[in-house]
Structures are given as structure tokens and as C-alpha cells.
Amino acid sequence: MRLIDECPTVIGMMTTAVGSGGSLDSAIRTVASEGPQRSREMFSRAVRKADTKGSRSLTEALSDEVSGLPPEASGYRNSVMLCIAASESTSSEEGLMLLREASDVALGSVRAMGERYSSSLTVPCMTVFGIGIMVPMILMSILPLLGVGGLFGGFGIDSGVVTTVTLVVIPSAILLISFWIRRGNPFSSNDGGPGGLRCAVPLLSAVPLALLALSSGCTVETTVFLSIAPAALVSAMLMVSDRRAMSARRECELGLRNCIFELGNRMMGGESFERVCVETVSGRRECSEVGMRLGREMEICRGDTESAVRRTITPVSPEVSRALCDILRCSSRDTEDAGRLAMALGRQFHNSDDVRRRLESELRSMMDMMTGTAVLFAPMVLGMSIAMLGPLSEVSGYQGAGDTGAILSVYLVELCGLIAVLTSDLKGRSGTREVVWRFVTMIPVALVVFRICSGIGL
């Protein structure tokens, strides 16, 4: 599934190389050295096989590799074979048509895979919802009634069993489900950026705050609230600027992808690449800073325009940088052909982004449900369970009610951490930075809701 997710990127790399007049061999070697991880491994095997005379040509070696893919990856195999057919076509129009069809097949396979994955999440997410809320509520509210009137004989539940089930068994079950979802997520990538552990350092301030609260005679429930919530708020405030920078970079990358079609349209009119590239990028608000840097690099590059493009665009989007360099090389032969190539690549970027947005919108309902579970539903239901436990304990004679507030406070911290991991995986950015951000924005709200609901007198 993750190989299929890489298919549009691989086809885009092959399209730019073949469409700009390059050979298929160079396109294959480019993917083998710069492509996505799993595709890079497969293309590298084809390169080694051809270089060691295990195959008559690089094209034949790649055909053998993709032919061995399972039936589920037929879209990947078909799109690569279409690129091979386009490189062997004697008509430029037919070649462009085949490349366009290869891109459509790649995007179609990703769309179908995303729909299958989205539909497969209903059962595990509802299981997390049920386990995370209903089981602790039953333990805290219903099981004490087992002692009323001798129900179920002399069976009793002590605080040790409740603590073990709530703090160990339930989180372990949720963690296993999270691992299962992450293992099957075709869009998962460590996109949290560098320094993810550094973002978690402010959370360590919860330790001295907890020691201070305990030394002041606070209960465990109050200690958890007065230590975790402030530490999470401080972490969130320190991460705000970093999150804004990441959001600006992603917005800039999207703007650069949208620039490609406009660039091709103007080059079709006969304008030079150097002038159009700078003006197109600078003309977009989200890309204005990159456009200024690109203009300065163009002025001092002494004719090495490709290096100027790579130095400026690659830190924001390696994919767009590679496309612009291919368009530049094509423009050295024919500006109009380069314009057609740019328009074709711009159409590919647009279609790919449209597919990604649709898949994200389908997954958003699952993410919202999981976030609502940790932030609102679980704290509210468990807090009301604490409020109801007092009257129920008086009736049943249950003596362990005093520990339940502390147990559920710690459980909510665990639950928010697990949901942070799960939702970051669903969004496809599973780096430590993303997990920490989701945790520090959820846990203060969850603890406040829990304190309010558990303090209601019945």
C-alpha cells in the first residue's frame, strides 16, 4: 500500500525526465537515487541487475521488477509500463498521451487505496471509542453494585484490580490497535521535522510541579491537574511559532506546485524560463519570500540557473525543484516544448493535490471522533462516573471510591497520549513533534472537563 502511495511521485519523476527529452535510463537512475524509499529500493535492484549484466537492458530489468509485484499493486505496475511505452513511442503526441494516462492510472490507484483504508478504520476507531470510555465507566460505576444484595455471590473488585485494568490493560489494548492502524496506514511518514524530542523537554517541568504539589498535601488527582496541565500549556506556547513556520512552509509548497501550470502557460507564449520563474513565484503571496531569494540567486548565479533553483526551491519542495530543473533543461532546446511540459506537470500536481485533499477530508471525521473522545467525551463521562460513584458506594458498601479520582486522572493522561499517537498516524505525520503538539493541546482541556464533571454533587 505504501508503494502505491509513492506511485504518483515516481511517475512524476519519470514524466519530467522523459517529457523533457531525457532517456528512460536516466529517469530510472534518478528514481533509484532520489525517489521515495520503497520505490528507490525496487529501482535500485533494477539498476544493479542491468549493471551486472543480469538483464539485457535497464528497461527490461525494471519491467521484470514491476511484473513481480502483487495484484494489489497493479496500478503501480501499469503506470510504470505506460511510462516505458511512452519512452519508446516515435510520436511526441502519443508519448505525451501515454504519460498523461500513466499519471491518471497512478492517481486512480492511490484514490482507490485511500478509500479502502478509510472504510477499514470504522471498526478499530469505534473499538477505541468503546474501550476508552465504556470499560472504565463500567468499572467505576456499575461493578460496585455487585455487592448489593449479594449479587454474583461474594465476588468483589478491589482497588488493585481496578487500577490494573484501567491503567495497564485498557491502554495496552488501545496501543495495540494504534500499532495495527499505523502498520496499515499507506500515508504514514515521519514528517514531524527535526528536533521532535526537544519539543517534549518542557513537559519535564511536570515532575517538579508534581513534587511541589505532593509536598503541599495535595491529593493525587489535584497533583496530576496542577502538574500536567501547566506543563502542557507551556509546551504548547513554545511550539506555536514552530507550528506557524511549518504551516507557512506547507502553504508555500502548495503555492509553488500551483505555479508550475502558470509558468508553462507563459512559456508557451515565448517568454524565457528565468524571467517567468521569478515573476510567477514572487506573484504569489505565500511564495513571495522564496521568490525574492530566487531572484537574488538568479542575479549572482553567473548563468548557473539550475543551481540557483535547487538552492532556493529544494528546502521547500524537492519535487517542485526537480520539476523546475527539468523544465529549464527542456527550455534550452525549445521554449514552447518546455511550456507544454510545465503545463503537463502542473496538471499532474493539481490532480495529485486534489486526491490528497479528498482523502484527508474522508479521514478527518475519524480524527475528529478520536480527538473528541480524548478531549470531551471520556473526561465528561468518567467525571460524571466519579460524581455518581459516591451515592452508589454508599448503597453497595464499596470502600475503594476514594482512589477512583486519582486512577482516572492518570488514565486520562495515558488516553490523551495514545490518542495523540493515533491521530497523528491517521493524518500521515507520525513524527514526535506532531505527537507532542497533539498531546499538549488535548490534555489541559481534558483535565479541566474532568475536574468540572467530577466535582458535581449528586
MOZI-V869482 format. One record per backbone hydrogen bond with DSSP energy under -0.5 kcal/mol. CO is the residue of the C=O (numbers start at 1). NH is the residue of the N-H. E is the energy in kcal/mol with one decimal. If there is no record, write none. Layout:
co:CO nh:NH e:E
co:CO nh:NH e:E
This chain:
co:1 nh:5 e:-1.8
co:2 nh:6 e:-1.1
co:4 nh:7 e:-1.3
co:6 nh:10 e:-2.3
co:7 nh:11 e:-3.0
co:8 nh:12 e:-2.2
co:9 nh:13 e:-2.2
co:10 nh:14 e:-2.4
co:11 nh:15 e:-2.8
co:12 nh:16 e:-2.4
co:13 nh:17 e:-1.7
co:14 nh:18 e:-2.7
co:15 nh:19 e:-3.1
co:16 nh:20 e:-1.3
co:17 nh:22 e:-2.2
co:18 nh:21 e:-1.5
co:23 nh:27 e:-1.6
co:24 nh:28 e:-2.6
co:25 nh:29 e:-2.4
co:26 nh:30 e:-2.0
co:27 nh:31 e:-2.1
co:28 nh:32 e:-2.2
co:29 nh:33 e:-1.2
co:30 nh:34 e:-2.9
co:31 nh:35 e:-1.9
co:36 nh:40 e:-3.2
co:37 nh:41 e:-1.9
co:38 nh:42 e:-1.8
co:39 nh:43 e:-2.9
co:40 nh:44 e:-2.1
co:41 nh:45 e:-1.7
co:42 nh:46 e:-1.6
co:43 nh:47 e:-2.2
co:44 nh:48 e:-2.7
co:45 nh:49 e:-2.3
co:46 nh:50 e:-2.1
co:47 nh:51 e:-2.8
co:48 nh:52 e:-1.9
co:49 nh:54 e:-2.9
co:49 nh:55 e:-0.8
co:50 nh:53 e:-1.4
co:57 nh:61 e:-2.0
co:58 nh:62 e:-2.3
co:59 nh:63 e:-2.3
co:60 nh:64 e:-2.2
co:61 nh:65 e:-1.8
co:62 nh:66 e:-2.5
co:63 nh:67 e:-1.8
co:64 nh:68 e:-0.9
co:65 nh:68 e:-0.7
co:66 nh:69 e:-1.3
co:70 nh:73 e:-1.8
co:71 nh:74 e:-1.6
co:73 nh:77 e:-2.2
co:74 nh:78 e:-3.0
co:75 nh:79 e:-2.1
co:76 nh:80 e:-2.0
co:77 nh:81 e:-2.2
co:78 nh:82 e:-2.0
co:79 nh:83 e:-1.7
co:80 nh:84 e:-2.0
co:81 nh:85 e:-2.3
co:82 nh:86 e:-2.3
co:83 nh:87 e:-2.0
co:84 nh:88 e:-1.2
co:85 nh:89 e:-0.6
co:86 nh:89 e:-0.8
co:91 nh:95 e:-2.4
co:92 nh:96 e:-2.4
co:93 nh:97 e:-2.1
co:94 nh:98 e:-2.4
co:95 nh:99 e:-2.3
co:96 nh:100 e:-2.3
co:97 nh:101 e:-2.2
co:98 nh:102 e:-2.3
co:99 nh:103 e:-2.0
co:100 nh:104 e:-2.1
co:101 nh:105 e:-2.5
co:102 nh:106 e:-2.2
co:103 nh:107 e:-2.3
co:104 nh:108 e:-2.3
co:105 nh:109 e:-2.1
co:106 nh:110 e:-1.8
co:107 nh:111 e:-2.6
co:108 nh:112 e:-2.4
co:109 nh:113 e:-2.1
co:110 nh:114 e:-2.6
co:111 nh:115 e:-2.1
co:112 nh:116 e:-2.0
co:113 nh:117 e:-2.5
co:114 nh:118 e:-2.5
co:115 nh:119 e:-2.1
co:116 nh:120 e:-1.4
co:118 nh:121 e:-1.2
co:119 nh:122 e:-0.8
co:120 nh:124 e:-0.6
co:121 nh:125 e:-2.3
co:122 nh:126 e:-2.2
co:123 nh:127 e:-2.1
co:124 nh:128 e:-2.3
co:125 nh:129 e:-2.2
co:126 nh:130 e:-2.6
co:127 nh:131 e:-3.1
co:128 nh:132 e:-2.8
co:129 nh:133 e:-1.1
co:130 nh:134 e:-1.7
co:130 nh:135 e:-1.1
co:131 nh:136 e:-0.6
co:133 nh:137 e:-1.8
co:134 nh:138 e:-2.6
co:135 nh:139 e:-2.3
co:136 nh:140 e:-2.4
co:137 nh:141 e:-2.2
co:137 nh:142 e:-0.5
co:138 nh:142 e:-1.8
co:138 nh:143 e:-2.2
co:142 nh:145 e:-1.9
co:143 nh:146 e:-2.1
co:144 nh:147 e:-1.3
co:145 nh:148 e:-1.7
co:147 nh:149 e:-0.5
co:147 nh:150 e:-0.9
co:148 nh:151 e:-1.2
co:150 nh:153 e:-1.5
co:152 nh:155 e:-1.2
co:156 nh:158 e:-0.5
co:158 nh:162 e:-1.9
co:159 nh:163 e:-2.7
co:160 nh:164 e:-2.4
co:161 nh:165 e:-2.7
co:162 nh:166 e:-2.5
co:163 nh:167 e:-2.7
co:164 nh:168 e:-1.7
co:164 nh:169 e:-2.0
co:165 nh:170 e:-2.6
co:168 nh:172 e:-2.0
co:169 nh:173 e:-2.1
co:170 nh:174 e:-2.3
co:171 nh:175 e:-2.6
co:172 nh:176 e:-2.2
co:173 nh:177 e:-1.9
co:174 nh:178 e:-2.3
co:175 nh:179 e:-2.4
co:176 nh:180 e:-2.2
co:177 nh:181 e:-2.5
co:178 nh:182 e:-2.6
co:179 nh:183 e:-2.5
co:180 nh:184 e:-1.4
co:182 nh:185 e:-1.1
co:184 nh:186 e:-0.8
co:185 nh:188 e:-1.0
co:189 nh:191 e:-2.1
co:189 nh:430 e:-1.8
co:195 nh:199 e:-1.1
co:196 nh:199 e:-0.6
co:196 nh:200 e:-0.6
co:197 nh:200 e:-0.8
co:197 nh:201 e:-0.6
co:198 nh:201 e:-0.9
co:200 nh:203 e:-1.1
co:201 nh:204 e:-2.2
co:202 nh:205 e:-1.6
co:203 nh:206 e:-1.9
co:204 nh:207 e:-1.7
co:204 nh:208 e:-0.6
co:205 nh:209 e:-1.5
co:206 nh:210 e:-2.2
co:207 nh:211 e:-2.3
co:208 nh:212 e:-2.3
co:209 nh:213 e:-2.2
co:210 nh:214 e:-2.6
co:211 nh:215 e:-2.3
co:212 nh:216 e:-1.0
co:213 nh:218 e:-2.2
co:214 nh:217 e:-1.6
co:219 nh:223 e:-2.6
co:220 nh:224 e:-2.5
co:221 nh:225 e:-1.7
co:222 nh:226 e:-2.8
co:223 nh:227 e:-1.2
co:224 nh:228 e:-2.2
co:224 nh:229 e:-0.6
co:225 nh:229 e:-1.0
co:227 nh:231 e:-1.6
co:228 nh:232 e:-2.6
co:229 nh:233 e:-2.2
co:230 nh:234 e:-2.4
co:231 nh:235 e:-2.2
co:232 nh:236 e:-2.5
co:233 nh:237 e:-2.3
co:234 nh:238 e:-2.0
co:235 nh:239 e:-1.3
co:236 nh:240 e:-0.8
co:237 nh:240 e:-0.5
co:239 nh:243 e:-2.7
co:240 nh:244 e:-2.3
co:241 nh:245 e:-2.1
co:242 nh:246 e:-2.3
co:243 nh:247 e:-2.5
co:244 nh:248 e:-2.5
co:245 nh:249 e:-2.2
co:246 nh:250 e:-2.2
co:247 nh:251 e:-2.3
co:248 nh:252 e:-2.4
co:249 nh:253 e:-2.5
co:250 nh:254 e:-2.1
co:251 nh:255 e:-2.1
co:252 nh:256 e:-2.5
co:253 nh:257 e:-2.1
co:254 nh:258 e:-1.8
co:255 nh:259 e:-1.1
co:256 nh:260 e:-0.7
co:257 nh:260 e:-0.7
co:258 nh:262 e:-0.8
co:259 nh:263 e:-2.6
co:260 nh:264 e:-2.2
co:261 nh:265 e:-2.2
co:262 nh:266 e:-2.0
co:263 nh:267 e:-2.1
co:264 nh:268 e:-1.8
co:265 nh:269 e:-0.5
co:266 nh:269 e:-0.7
co:266 nh:271 e:-1.4
co:267 nh:270 e:-1.8
co:272 nh:276 e:-2.2
co:273 nh:277 e:-3.0
co:274 nh:278 e:-1.5
co:275 nh:279 e:-2.2
co:276 nh:280 e:-2.7
co:277 nh:281 e:-2.2
co:278 nh:282 e:-2.5
co:279 nh:283 e:-1.4
co:281 nh:284 e:-1.2
co:284 nh:287 e:-0.8
co:285 nh:288 e:-1.1
co:287 nh:291 e:-2.7
co:288 nh:292 e:-2.1
co:289 nh:293 e:-2.0
co:290 nh:294 e:-2.6
co:291 nh:295 e:-2.3
co:292 nh:296 e:-2.0
co:293 nh:297 e:-2.5
co:294 nh:298 e:-2.4
co:295 nh:299 e:-1.5
co:296 nh:300 e:-1.4
co:297 nh:301 e:-0.9
co:301 nh:304 e:-1.5
co:303 nh:305 e:-1.9
co:304 nh:308 e:-1.5
co:305 nh:309 e:-2.3
co:306 nh:310 e:-2.4
co:307 nh:311 e:-2.6
co:308 nh:312 e:-1.5
co:309 nh:313 e:-3.0
co:309 nh:314 e:-0.6
co:310 nh:314 e:-1.4
co:313 nh:316 e:-1.3
co:313 nh:317 e:-3.0
co:317 nh:321 e:-2.3
co:318 nh:322 e:-2.3
co:319 nh:323 e:-1.9
co:320 nh:324 e:-2.7
co:321 nh:325 e:-2.1
co:322 nh:326 e:-1.9
co:323 nh:327 e:-2.4
co:324 nh:328 e:-2.4
co:325 nh:329 e:-2.3
co:326 nh:330 e:-2.1
co:327 nh:331 e:-2.2
co:328 nh:332 e:-1.0
co:330 nh:333 e:-1.4
co:330 nh:334 e:-2.3
co:334 nh:338 e:-2.0
co:335 nh:339 e:-2.0
co:336 nh:340 e:-2.1
co:337 nh:341 e:-2.4
co:338 nh:342 e:-2.5
co:339 nh:343 e:-2.2
co:340 nh:344 e:-2.2
co:341 nh:345 e:-2.6
co:342 nh:346 e:-2.7
co:343 nh:347 e:-2.0
co:344 nh:348 e:-1.9
co:345 nh:349 e:-2.8
co:346 nh:350 e:-2.3
co:347 nh:351 e:-2.6
co:348 nh:352 e:-2.7
co:349 nh:353 e:-2.7
co:350 nh:354 e:-2.2
co:351 nh:355 e:-2.1
co:352 nh:356 e:-2.2
co:353 nh:357 e:-2.3
co:354 nh:358 e:-2.0
co:355 nh:359 e:-2.3
co:356 nh:360 e:-2.5
co:357 nh:361 e:-2.2
co:358 nh:362 e:-1.7
co:359 nh:363 e:-1.8
co:360 nh:364 e:-1.3
co:361 nh:365 e:-0.6
co:363 nh:367 e:-2.1
co:364 nh:368 e:-2.9
co:365 nh:369 e:-1.9
co:366 nh:370 e:-2.3
co:367 nh:371 e:-2.8
co:368 nh:372 e:-2.7
co:369 nh:373 e:-1.8
co:370 nh:374 e:-1.8
co:371 nh:375 e:-2.6
co:372 nh:376 e:-2.2
co:372 nh:377 e:-2.4
co:373 nh:378 e:-2.5
co:376 nh:380 e:-2.4
co:377 nh:381 e:-2.9
co:378 nh:382 e:-2.7
co:379 nh:383 e:-2.1
co:380 nh:384 e:-2.3
co:381 nh:385 e:-1.8
co:382 nh:386 e:-1.8
co:383 nh:387 e:-1.9
co:384 nh:388 e:-2.2
co:385 nh:389 e:-1.4
co:386 nh:390 e:-0.8
co:387 nh:391 e:-0.5
co:388 nh:392 e:-1.8
co:389 nh:393 e:-2.6
co:390 nh:394 e:-1.8
co:391 nh:395 e:-1.6
co:392 nh:396 e:-2.5
co:393 nh:397 e:-2.1
co:393 nh:398 e:-0.8
co:400 nh:403 e:-1.2
co:401 nh:404 e:-0.8
co:401 nh:405 e:-0.5
co:403 nh:407 e:-2.3
co:404 nh:408 e:-2.8
co:405 nh:409 e:-1.9
co:406 nh:410 e:-2.0
co:407 nh:411 e:-2.2
co:408 nh:412 e:-2.4
co:409 nh:413 e:-1.4
co:410 nh:414 e:-2.0
co:411 nh:415 e:-3.0
co:412 nh:416 e:-2.5
co:413 nh:417 e:-1.9
co:414 nh:418 e:-2.4
co:415 nh:419 e:-2.7
co:416 nh:420 e:-2.1
co:417 nh:421 e:-1.7
co:418 nh:422 e:-2.3
co:419 nh:423 e:-3.0
co:420 nh:424 e:-1.7
co:421 nh:425 e:-1.6
co:422 nh:426 e:-2.1
co:423 nh:427 e:-1.8
co:424 nh:428 e:-0.6
co:424 nh:429 e:-1.5
co:425 nh:428 e:-0.7
co:428 nh:189 e:-1.4
co:428 nh:430 e:-0.6
co:431 nh:435 e:-1.9
co:432 nh:436 e:-2.8
co:433 nh:437 e:-2.1
co:434 nh:438 e:-2.1
co:435 nh:439 e:-2.3
co:436 nh:440 e:-2.6
co:437 nh:441 e:-1.4
co:438 nh:442 e:-1.1
co:439 nh:442 e:-0.6
co:439 nh:443 e:-2.6
co:442 nh:446 e:-2.3
co:443 nh:447 e:-2.5
co:444 nh:448 e:-2.0
co:445 nh:449 e:-2.5
co:446 nh:450 e:-2.3
co:447 nh:451 e:-2.4
co:448 nh:452 e:-2.2
co:449 nh:453 e:-2.5
co:450 nh:454 e:-2.7
co:451 nh:455 e:-1.1
co:453 nh:456 e:-1.1
